[in-house]
Amino acid sequence: MLATAGVRAATTEPPTPQLRALLIKAIHSSTSFKDRFDAEVWLMDMSHRLAPLVPDPRRRIAILKAVHEEATRSHLPPNLVLAVIQVESKFQRFAISSAGAQGLMQIMPFWLKVVGEPNGNLFHMHTNLRIGCTILHYYLQQAHGDYQKALARYNGSVGKTWYPDRVFQALQTRWYRQ
C-alpha cells in the first residue's frame, strides 16, 4: 500500500442524516456521458493532461470515465474532481494517508459503515469516487457554492486555505479547459 505524505484525510466529521441518505442513493445510481462527441473530446484532452501522472492509457481512460461519471452524477465539475484527486492521492488508487484515508479521493473508512456498506472497498475506484464526489457536493451545497469552504471542509481543514489553494493550483495548472 502506498502512503500519501503531507495530505490530510477527507473529513472525519460525523455525517448528517441528509448526507447519509445522499450517499446511500449515490451508491445505487449511475450516469455516463450524454454526447459521444463531447465524451471523445473531453477524454482525449484530459488523457493527454493525465499522461505524466498515469502512463498506462487503459488505466488513464478508466479513471477519466469514472471521474466524469461520478462528478457529473454529483453535479460537480469533472476537472475539479481531477484536481482534488491530484492533491489527495496523485492518482494512486491504493494510497493511504497517515490518518487512514484510502483511495483516489482519500475517503475515511467509517464512511462505508455510514452508507450501509461496511464490507465495501475504498480502493475500488467507483466506490471511492462515488462517495468522495457525493461528500464534496454536499459540502458545496452547505457552503452555498463557496468552493473554498467546501474544499476545506472536505479535507478537514475548515477555516484554513492551504488545502483549497492546492486544489485550485492543480485545477489552474493542469485541469483547466481552455
Legacy VTK file of the C-alpha trace (Angstrom):
# vtk DataFile Version 3.0
C-alpha trace
ASCII
DATASET POLYDATA
POINTS 178 float
0.000 0.000 0.000
1.192 3.484 -0.842
1.128 6.278 1.737
0.356 9.851 0.756
2.725 12.206 2.519
1.614 15.641 3.606
-2.053 15.288 2.699
-4.708 15.144 5.396
-7.637 12.781 5.224
-11.073 13.739 3.981
-13.298 14.921 6.780
-13.842 12.862 9.906
-16.928 14.955 10.696
-19.953 12.763 11.510
-22.432 12.651 8.606
-25.815 14.304 8.834
-28.879 12.178 8.034
-29.230 14.110 4.761
-25.656 13.316 3.696
-26.091 9.673 4.691
-29.234 9.449 2.513
-27.412 11.083 -0.419
-24.537 8.626 -0.140
-26.846 5.618 0.000
-28.716 6.881 -3.085
-25.415 7.560 -4.885
-24.161 4.044 -4.257
-27.158 2.690 -6.201
-27.282 5.052 -9.216
-25.108 5.815 -12.216
-24.779 8.121 -15.221
-22.474 8.488 -18.202
-21.656 10.884 -21.000
-24.705 12.231 -22.828
-22.973 13.023 -26.127
-20.349 10.813 -27.793
-18.518 13.729 -29.423
-18.204 15.649 -26.139
-17.014 12.465 -24.458
-14.305 11.887 -27.011
-13.094 15.486 -26.905
-13.002 15.582 -23.099
-11.390 12.166 -22.753
-8.685 12.949 -25.301
-7.895 16.336 -23.762
-7.819 15.068 -20.187
-5.969 11.887 -21.142
-3.149 13.993 -22.530
-3.035 16.036 -19.296
-3.137 12.919 -17.096
-0.446 11.020 -19.030
2.504 12.274 -16.933
0.771 11.024 -13.769
-0.771 7.817 -15.171
1.330 6.410 -18.022
-0.908 3.407 -18.809
-3.530 4.608 -21.334
-6.142 1.980 -20.370
-5.920 2.883 -16.708
-5.969 6.585 -17.601
-9.174 6.275 -19.660
-10.815 4.122 -16.988
-10.061 6.785 -14.365
-11.276 9.615 -16.589
-14.532 7.871 -17.494
-15.227 7.065 -13.857
-14.361 10.604 -12.709
-16.585 12.132 -15.372
-19.463 9.815 -14.492
-19.300 10.376 -10.745
-18.600 14.116 -10.940
-21.468 14.630 -13.383
-23.806 12.498 -11.265
-22.912 14.654 -8.260
-23.211 17.935 -10.202
-19.518 18.733 -9.806
-17.112 19.907 -12.496
-15.119 16.795 -13.502
-11.968 18.908 -13.770
-12.348 19.960 -10.124
-12.571 16.313 -9.094
-9.404 15.601 -11.087
-7.664 18.416 -9.191
-8.850 17.006 -5.850
-7.541 13.560 -6.794
-4.205 15.019 -7.878
-3.802 16.723 -4.495
-5.213 13.860 -2.419
-3.553 10.792 -3.936
-1.642 11.771 -7.063
-3.889 9.227 -8.820
-2.552 6.332 -6.756
-5.541 4.008 -6.341
-4.043 2.304 -3.282
-2.956 5.491 -1.499
-3.423 5.549 2.281
-2.963 8.740 4.275
-1.372 8.944 7.711
-4.927 9.349 9.086
-6.088 6.178 7.313
-7.993 7.731 4.392
-7.969 5.500 1.340
-8.010 5.572 -2.438
-8.102 8.229 -5.096
-10.197 10.775 -3.171
-8.814 9.724 0.233
-12.037 8.600 1.903
-12.070 7.658 5.572
-13.204 4.037 6.085
-16.008 4.964 8.501
-17.994 6.280 5.509
-18.578 2.696 4.375
-20.477 1.992 7.592
-22.419 5.248 7.196
-23.759 4.133 3.812
-24.515 0.609 4.966
-21.632 -0.989 3.082
-19.279 -1.979 5.929
-17.558 -4.550 3.722
-17.139 -2.108 0.842
-13.754 -1.431 -0.692
-12.482 2.154 -0.872
-9.743 1.020 -3.229
-12.484 0.183 -5.736
-12.368 3.218 -7.986
-16.107 3.689 -8.495
-16.894 3.258 -4.802
-14.222 5.766 -3.832
-15.277 8.312 -6.443
-18.980 7.954 -5.734
-18.558 8.535 -2.015
-15.966 11.312 -2.443
-17.976 13.227 -5.064
-21.177 12.914 -3.041
-19.475 14.245 0.085
-17.843 17.121 -1.799
-21.121 18.077 -3.484
-22.927 18.031 -0.147
-20.289 20.284 1.412
-20.526 22.613 -1.581
-24.289 22.896 -1.061
-23.787 23.532 2.657
-21.261 26.265 1.788
-23.762 27.879 -0.623
-21.492 27.327 -3.617
-18.293 28.533 -1.931
-15.700 26.111 -3.316
-13.006 27.262 -0.904
-15.147 26.492 2.151
-16.403 23.205 0.705
-12.883 22.009 -0.134
-11.564 22.961 3.302
-14.404 21.025 4.912
-13.795 18.034 2.626
-10.186 17.951 3.762
-10.959 18.585 7.415
-9.168 21.937 7.418
-12.173 24.221 7.996
-11.187 27.877 8.259
-7.838 27.335 6.525
-6.959 27.990 2.910
-3.886 25.835 2.297
-5.844 22.825 1.006
-8.283 24.694 -1.267
-5.320 26.696 -2.580
-3.536 23.449 -3.535
-6.648 22.172 -5.329
-7.150 25.491 -7.147
-3.485 25.491 -8.165
-3.794 21.974 -9.614
-7.018 22.973 -11.354
-5.438 26.057 -12.882
-2.140 24.495 -13.947
-3.264 21.072 -15.205
-7.046 20.642 -15.449
-8.433 23.974 -16.640
-10.130 23.617 -20.035
-9.232 26.408 -22.424
LINES 1 179
178 0 1 2 3 4 5 6 7 8 9 10 11 12 13 14 15 16 17 18 19 20 21 22 23 24 25 26 27 28 29 30 31 32 33 34 35 36 37 38 39 40 41 42 43 44 45 46 47 48 49 50 51 52 53 54 55 56 57 58 59 60 61 62 63 64 65 66 67 68 69 70 71 72 73 74 75 76 77 78 79 80 81 82 83 84 85 86 87 88 89 90 91 92 93 94 95 96 97 98 99 100 101 102 103 104 105 106 107 108 109 110 111 112 113 114 115 116 117 118 119 120 121 122 123 124 125 126 127 128 129 130 131 132 133 134 135 136 137 138 139 140 141 142 143 144 145 146 147 148 149 150 151 152 153 154 155 156 157 158 159 160 161 162 163 164 165 166 167 168 169 170 171 172 173 174 175 176 177
